[in-house]
Amino acid sequence: NRHNNIVYIKHELAIANLLLLLCYLFWEGSVMTLVDAIEGEEYKIKNIDTQDDELKSFLFTLGCYEGESITVVSHLKGGCTISVKDGRYNIDKGLAKIIYI
């Protein structure tokens, strides 16, 4: 019975370590999109995940490109309001999901 308790504790510690690793990857490991952003926090754009050159060009005209600062002002049902440079824009959820921060 004592052996089972030790195995159980080791198992629980392994799960806790895995959860810590996942939290680290979520917050620091470039797996976060604008959908996951905390309102009012400033982030750097790490990637825009699209092969659509026209879309990338459009985002560039808004000041939305890799390395630029971006803030989610508010999350809306169908997307979010973002602040980039001196502008505020409403974007849909599909677009928010391809902008990695």
C-alpha positions as CSV (number, residue, x, y, z in Angstrom):
1,N,0.0,0.0,0.0
2,R,2.9,2.4,0.8
3,H,4.4,1.6,-2.6
4,N,1.1,2.4,-4.3
5,N,1.0,5.8,-2.6
6,I,4.6,6.6,-3.7
7,V,3.7,5.7,-7.3
8,Y,0.5,7.8,-7.1
9,I,2.5,10.8,-5.8
10,K,5.1,10.5,-8.6
11,H,2.3,10.3,-11.1
12,E,0.7,13.5,-9.7
13,L,4.0,15.3,-9.8
14,A,4.5,14.3,-13.4
15,I,1.1,15.6,-14.3
16,A,1.8,18.9,-12.5
17,N,5.1,19.3,-14.3
18,L,3.4,18.7,-17.6
19,L,0.8,21.3,-16.8
20,L,3.6,23.8,-15.9
21,L,5.3,23.1,-19.2
22,L,2.0,23.6,-21.2
23,C,1.4,26.9,-19.3
24,Y,5.0,28.0,-20.2
25,L,4.5,27.1,-23.9
26,F,1.1,28.9,-24.0
27,W,2.4,32.1,-22.5
28,E,6.0,32.2,-23.9
29,G,6.2,29.7,-26.7
30,S,4.5,31.5,-29.6
31,V,1.3,29.5,-29.5
32,M,-0.9,32.4,-28.6
33,T,-3.1,34.3,-31.1
34,L,-5.1,37.5,-30.7
35,V,-8.1,35.3,-29.7
36,D,-6.1,34.3,-26.6
37,A,-4.8,37.8,-25.8
38,I,-5.7,39.6,-22.5
39,E,-7.5,42.8,-23.1
40,G,-5.3,45.9,-22.6
41,E,-2.0,43.9,-22.7
42,E,0.5,45.0,-25.3
43,Y,2.1,42.1,-27.4
44,K,4.5,41.9,-30.3
45,I,3.3,40.2,-33.4
46,K,5.4,37.1,-33.9
47,N,3.8,35.7,-37.1
48,I,0.9,36.1,-39.5
49,D,-0.1,32.7,-40.6
50,T,-1.4,33.1,-44.1
51,Q,-0.2,32.5,-47.6
52,D,-2.6,35.2,-48.9
53,D,-0.3,38.0,-50.1
54,E,-3.2,40.3,-50.5
55,L,-4.3,39.8,-46.9
56,K,-0.7,40.3,-45.7
57,S,-0.5,43.5,-47.7
58,F,-3.8,44.7,-46.3
59,L,-2.6,44.0,-42.7
60,F,0.6,45.8,-43.5
61,T,-1.3,48.9,-44.5
62,L,-2.9,48.9,-41.0
63,G,0.6,48.6,-39.4
64,C,0.0,44.9,-38.5
65,Y,3.2,43.0,-39.3
66,E,5.8,40.9,-37.5
67,G,7.6,42.8,-34.8
68,E,5.0,45.5,-34.4
69,S,3.2,46.1,-31.1
70,I,-0.5,45.2,-30.9
71,T,-3.1,45.4,-28.2
72,V,-6.5,43.8,-28.0
73,V,-8.8,46.5,-26.7
74,S,-11.8,44.2,-26.4
75,H,-13.0,40.8,-27.4
76,L,-16.3,40.8,-29.3
77,K,-18.6,37.9,-30.0
78,G,-17.4,37.7,-33.7
79,G,-13.8,38.9,-33.2
80,C,-12.0,41.7,-31.4
81,T,-11.1,45.3,-31.5
82,I,-7.3,45.9,-31.8
83,S,-5.0,48.9,-31.5
84,V,-2.0,49.0,-33.8
85,K,0.1,52.1,-34.1
86,D,-2.3,55.0,-33.8
87,G,-5.4,53.2,-35.2
88,R,-8.2,51.0,-33.8
89,Y,-9.7,48.3,-35.9
90,N,-12.4,45.6,-35.6
91,I,-11.3,42.3,-37.0
92,D,-13.2,39.0,-37.2
93,K,-12.3,35.9,-35.3
94,G,-10.9,34.2,-38.4
95,L,-8.4,37.0,-38.8
96,A,-7.6,37.1,-35.1
97,K,-6.7,33.4,-35.2
98,I,-3.9,33.8,-37.7
99,I,-2.1,36.6,-35.9
100,Y,0.3,35.1,-33.5
101,I,1.7,37.1,-30.6
